[in-house]
Amino acid sequence: MNNKRFNPYKRLHEESSVQDILGKMISGYNLEKGIDKLNVREAWIKLLGPGIAAYTQQVELRKDTLFVSLSSNVLREELSYGLDKIIRMINEDLNKEIIKKIILR
């Protein structure tokens, strides 16, 4: 059994960049899923713009499904036609495949 965990007291090489150290801490403390949830929410607002963000009540990532609550039935209907494109845009923005499905509520 490989039990390599991040040890905050273990000295890292001085050549390590801040990004490398943060990456090791994130994976060592299993924070990646929480950070993905925040990044997905920010990407939704950034990519879909302030007009759609104004009608967005909640954005929640559960496993590989993004649940989005909207206050407008008309907007929900319009967005439902472009879900594949939205999934692609968010995944490309985050540089990894996090979302496989979007459910609009």
Backbone hydrogen bonds, N-H to C=O, Kabsch-Sander energy under -0.5 kcal/mol:
donor,donor_aa,acceptor,acceptor_aa,energy
3,N,1,M,-0.8
5,R,3,N,-0.8
10,K,7,N,-1.4
16,S,13,H,-1.6
21,I,17,S,-2.3
22,L,18,V,-2.8
23,G,19,Q,-2.4
24,K,20,D,-2.1
25,M,21,I,-2.2
26,I,22,L,-2.9
27,S,23,G,-2.2
28,G,24,K,-2.5
29,Y,25,M,-2.4
30,N,27,S,-0.9
31,L,26,I,-2.9
32,E,26,I,-0.6
35,I,31,L,-2.1
36,D,32,E,-2.5
37,K,33,K,-2.0
38,L,34,G,-1.7
39,N,35,I,-2.7
40,V,36,D,-2.6
41,R,37,K,-1.7
42,E,38,L,-2.3
43,A,39,N,-2.5
44,W,40,V,-2.4
45,I,41,R,-1.8
46,K,42,E,-2.6
47,L,43,A,-3.1
48,L,44,W,-2.1
49,G,45,I,-1.2
52,I,48,L,-0.6
53,A,49,G,-2.1
54,A,50,P,-1.7
55,Y,51,G,-0.5
55,Y,52,I,-1.0
56,T,52,I,-0.6
56,T,53,A,-0.7
57,Q,55,Y,-0.6
57,Q,69,S,-3.2
58,Q,69,S,-1.3
60,E,67,F,-2.9
62,R,60,E,-0.6
62,R,65,T,-2.8
65,T,62,R,-2.5
66,L,101,K,-2.9
67,F,60,E,-3.3
67,F,65,T,-0.6
68,V,66,L,-0.5
68,V,103,I,-2.7
69,S,58,Q,-2.7
70,L,68,V,-0.5
71,S,55,Y,-2.6
73,N,71,S,-0.5
76,R,72,S,-2.1
77,E,73,N,-2.1
78,E,74,V,-2.3
79,L,75,L,-2.9
80,S,76,R,-1.6
81,Y,77,E,-0.6
81,Y,78,E,-1.1
82,G,79,L,-1.6
83,L,80,S,-0.7
86,I,82,G,-2.2
87,I,83,L,-2.6
88,R,84,D,-2.2
89,M,85,K,-2.6
90,I,86,I,-2.5
91,N,87,I,-2.5
92,E,88,R,-2.6
93,D,89,M,-2.3
94,L,90,I,-2.0
95,N,91,N,-0.6
95,N,92,E,-0.6
96,K,91,N,-1.6
98,I,96,K,-1.3
100,K,64,D,-3.2
101,K,64,D,-1.4
103,I,66,L,-2.8
104,L,102,I,-0.5
105,R,68,V,-3.3
